[in-house]
Amino acid sequence: MNIAQQVKSAATEANESIDFKALVEQAELRAVDTEQDFDAESTTYTFADGSCLVWCGEFVSVYGSKD
């Protein structure tokens, strides 16, 4: 499990809803780079293992690599 998956998993509650406060806290603590796209209204967190987490509104996506 990559870091992005760990962060999302830690913030996901038993009923599969996401605690966005916990998500942001963990992502900001562990990210090596944070990029905000104001036009797309999204934030991308990139982690040391190259994985990334993209948060856009109520959607959170996890990728094994930013590329």
Backbone as ProteinMPNN parsed JSONL, in Angstrom:
{"seq_chain_A": "MNIAQQVKSAATEANESIDFKALVEQAELRAVDTEQDFDAESTTYTFADGSCLVWCGEFVSVYGSKD", "coords_chain_A": {"N_chain_A": [[0.858, -1.173, 0.0], [0.686, 2.14, -0.962], [1.778, 5.463, 0.133], [-0.199, 7.437, -0.361], [-2.519, 5.865, -0.515], [-2.552, 4.924, 2.115], [-3.011, 7.295, 3.552], [-5.577, 8.037, 2.602], [-7.025, 5.769, 3.404], [-6.751, 5.901, 6.195], [-8.335, 8.089, 6.731], [-10.829, 7.291, 6.017], [-13.959, 6.353, 7.085], [-15.882, 3.811, 8.85], [-18.339, 3.596, 7.508], [-17.633, 4.143, 4.951], [-17.492, 6.855, 4.356], [-15.6, 9.89, 4.065], [-13.494, 11.493, 6.327], [-12.793, 14.597, 6.006], [-11.283, 16.516, 7.345], [-9.403, 14.99, 8.805], [-8.179, 13.77, 6.631], [-6.904, 15.94, 5.297], [-5.181, 16.843, 7.329], [-3.44, 14.601, 7.691], [-2.455, 14.318, 5.071], [-1.122, 16.768, 4.668], [0.847, 16.577, 6.595], [2.417, 14.45, 5.671], [3.032, 14.866, 2.994], [5.365, 15.67, 0.376], [5.157, 17.525, -1.507], [2.77, 19.954, -2.406], [0.145, 20.914, -4.444], [-2.011, 23.337, -5.644], [-4.793, 23.691, -7.71], [-6.512, 26.172, -8.747], [-8.355, 26.726, -10.752], [-9.448, 24.223, -11.401], [-10.36, 23.622, -8.962], [-9.021, 21.865, -7.157], [-6.764, 19.931, -5.108], [-3.546, 18.608, -5.07], [-1.637, 16.233, -3.508], [1.619, 15.139, -3.19], [3.666, 12.4, -2.411], [6.569, 10.958, -0.703], [7.11, 8.455, -1.846], [6.36, 8.756, -4.434], [3.701, 8.445, -4.979], [0.391, 9.911, -5.284], [-2.284, 11.972, -4.085], [-5.376, 13.205, -4.968], [-7.598, 15.718, -4.293], [-10.77, 16.813, -4.839], [-13.437, 18.666, -4.334], [-15.931, 16.629, -3.158], [-14.653, 14.36, -3.86], [-12.005, 12.017, -3.755], [-9.07, 10.949, -5.096], [-6.633, 8.415, -5.667], [-3.355, 7.816, -6.767], [-0.713, 5.831, -8.046], [1.469, 7.091, -9.04], [2.519, 10.378, -9.903], [2.899, 10.958, -12.53]], "CA_chain_A": [[0.0, 0.0, 0.0], [1.513, 3.336, -1.02], [1.464, 6.476, 1.148], [-1.488, 8.063, -0.689], [-3.562, 4.924, -0.109], [-2.556, 4.916, 3.574], [-3.645, 8.534, 4.009], [-7.008, 7.939, 2.319], [-7.57, 4.708, 4.243], [-6.805, 6.387, 7.578], [-9.398, 9.09, 6.846], [-12.1, 6.693, 5.614], [-14.671, 5.796, 8.233], [-16.501, 2.487, 8.659], [-19.43, 3.667, 6.536], [-17.002, 4.526, 3.682], [-17.404, 8.298, 4.163], [-14.256, 10.394, 4.332], [-13.324, 12.581, 7.28], [-11.916, 15.475, 5.239], [-10.343, 17.175, 8.254], [-8.337, 14.016, 9.044], [-7.488, 13.59, 5.354], [-6.024, 17.085, 5.058], [-4.134, 16.837, 8.352], [-2.466, 13.558, 7.371], [-1.829, 14.615, 3.775], [-0.187, 17.876, 4.823], [1.975, 16.1, 7.396], [3.227, 13.451, 4.969], [3.325, 15.26, 1.612], [6.617, 16.359, 0.06], [4.773, 18.612, -2.409], [1.335, 20.211, -2.469], [-0.154, 21.787, -5.577], [-3.42, 23.693, -5.739], [-5.266, 24.121, -9.021], [-7.696, 26.961, -8.416], [-9.323, 26.614, -11.841], [-10.118, 22.924, -11.283], [-10.773, 23.507, -7.561], [-8.479, 20.612, -6.635], [-5.463, 19.958, -4.451], [-2.788, 17.382, -5.285], [-0.573, 15.983, -2.546], [2.572, 14.144, -3.677], [4.371, 11.811, -1.277], [7.962, 10.55, -0.928], [7.187, 7.257, -2.692], [5.897, 9.108, -5.773], [2.242, 8.359, -5.069], [-0.263, 11.188, -5.058], [-3.686, 11.985, -3.713], [-6.022, 14.389, -5.534], [-8.854, 16.009, -3.612], [-11.566, 17.777, -5.598], [-14.79, 18.655, -3.778], [-16.195, 15.456, -2.318], [-13.972, 13.221, -4.471], [-10.594, 11.825, -3.438], [-8.492, 9.921, -5.963], [-5.284, 8.005, -5.306], [-2.588, 7.329, -7.908], [0.591, 5.28, -7.695], [2.505, 8.0, -9.53], [1.97, 11.644, -10.395], [3.039, 10.978, -13.996]], "C_chain_A": [[0.904, 1.235, 0.0], [1.024, 4.385, -0.01], [0.111, 7.127, 0.887], [-2.646, 7.161, -0.274], [-3.679, 4.866, 1.41], [-3.28, 6.134, 4.129], [-5.156, 8.463, 3.795], [-7.674, 6.902, 3.218], [-7.733, 5.165, 5.689], [-7.944, 7.382, 7.789], [-10.773, 8.544, 6.47], [-12.727, 5.988, 6.811], [-15.355, 4.491, 7.859], [-17.607, 2.505, 7.606], [-18.96, 4.175, 5.167], [-17.024, 6.028, 3.406], [-16.016, 8.762, 4.581], [-14.321, 11.553, 5.31], [-12.308, 13.529, 6.648], [-10.916, 16.217, 6.115], [-9.148, 16.251, 8.518], [-7.513, 13.806, 7.776], [-6.478, 14.706, 5.128], [-4.883, 17.114, 6.072], [-3.045, 15.826, 8.019], [-1.727, 13.848, 6.064], [-0.792, 15.724, 3.921], [1.03, 17.483, 5.649], [2.938, 15.246, 6.581], [3.65, 13.857, 3.555], [4.689, 15.934, 1.488], [6.349, 17.519, -0.902], [3.251, 18.724, -2.412], [1.095, 21.223, -3.582], [-1.65, 22.06, -5.623], [-3.718, 24.207, -7.136], [-6.581, 24.857, -8.781], [-8.763, 26.886, -9.5], [-10.126, 25.315, -11.732], [-10.657, 22.68, -9.869], [-10.316, 22.187, -6.957], [-7.129, 20.86, -5.975], [-4.808, 18.598, -4.675], [-1.661, 17.328, -4.263], [0.322, 14.889, -3.121], [3.432, 13.699, -2.496], [5.742, 11.281, -1.692], [8.096, 9.328, -1.832], [6.702, 7.506, -4.116], [4.394, 9.037, -5.939], [1.637, 9.739, -4.83], [-1.747, 10.987, -4.77], [-4.264, 13.294, -4.248], [-7.38, 14.547, -4.88], [-9.559, 17.117, -4.389], [-13.005, 17.683, -5.109], [-14.981, 17.481, -2.847], [-15.485, 14.205, -2.836], [-12.486, 13.2, -4.098], [-10.096, 10.67, -4.294], [-7.057, 9.667, -5.549], [-4.611, 7.42, -6.538], [-1.223, 6.846, -7.428], [1.742, 6.183, -8.098], [1.844, 9.268, -10.037], [1.999, 11.706, -11.923], [1.967, 10.177, -14.59]], "O_chain_A": [[1.782, 1.367, 0.853], [-0.019, 4.208, 0.62], [-0.652, 7.348, 1.826], [-3.645, 7.641, 0.262], [-4.786, 4.769, 1.94], [-4.07, 6.02, 5.066], [-5.929, 8.789, 4.696], [-8.767, 7.136, 3.733], [-8.734, 4.854, 6.333], [-8.462, 7.507, 8.899], [-11.774, 9.25, 6.589], [-12.106, 5.144, 7.457], [-15.399, 4.116, 6.687], [-17.788, 1.523, 6.887], [-19.768, 4.584, 4.333], [-16.615, 6.448, 2.323], [-15.341, 8.093, 5.363], [-15.11, 12.481, 5.137], [-11.102, 13.298, 6.738], [-9.81, 16.516, 5.666], [-8.002, 16.695, 8.456], [-6.29, 13.678, 7.84], [-5.321, 14.441, 4.802], [-3.738, 17.381, 5.707], [-1.86, 16.154, 8.059], [-0.517, 13.644, 5.969], [0.299, 15.629, 3.359], [2.125, 17.999, 5.427], [4.15, 15.314, 6.784], [4.547, 13.237, 2.982], [5.114, 16.671, 2.378], [7.201, 18.387, -1.091], [2.539, 17.72, -2.418], [1.759, 22.257, -3.651], [-2.46, 21.133, -5.64], [-2.996, 25.045, -7.675], [-7.632, 24.234, -8.63], [-9.954, 26.973, -9.201], [-11.338, 25.31, -11.946], [-11.318, 21.675, -9.608], [-11.099, 21.475, -6.328], [-6.452, 21.852, -6.244], [-5.443, 17.56, -4.491], [-0.844, 18.243, -4.162], [-0.169, 13.825, -3.499], [3.869, 14.518, -1.687], [6.04, 11.17, -2.881], [9.107, 9.185, -2.519], [6.637, 6.576, -4.919], [3.86, 9.517, -6.939], [2.275, 10.619, -4.253], [-2.361, 9.991, -5.152], [-3.707, 14.366, -4.009], [-8.207, 13.636, -4.905], [-9.021, 18.209, -4.574], [-13.712, 16.729, -5.432], [-14.268, 17.351, -1.852], [-15.693, 13.112, -2.31], [-11.809, 14.227, -4.122], [-10.624, 9.56, -4.231], [-6.348, 10.582, -5.131], [-5.21, 6.628, -7.266], [-0.654, 7.412, -6.494], [2.851, 6.067, -7.575], [0.725, 9.226, -10.547], [1.211, 12.428, -12.534], [1.892, 10.056, -15.813]]}, "name": "protein", "num_of_chains": 1, "seq": "MNIAQQVKSAATEANESIDFKALVEQAELRAVDTEQDFDAESTTYTFADGSCLVWCGEFVSVYGSKD"}
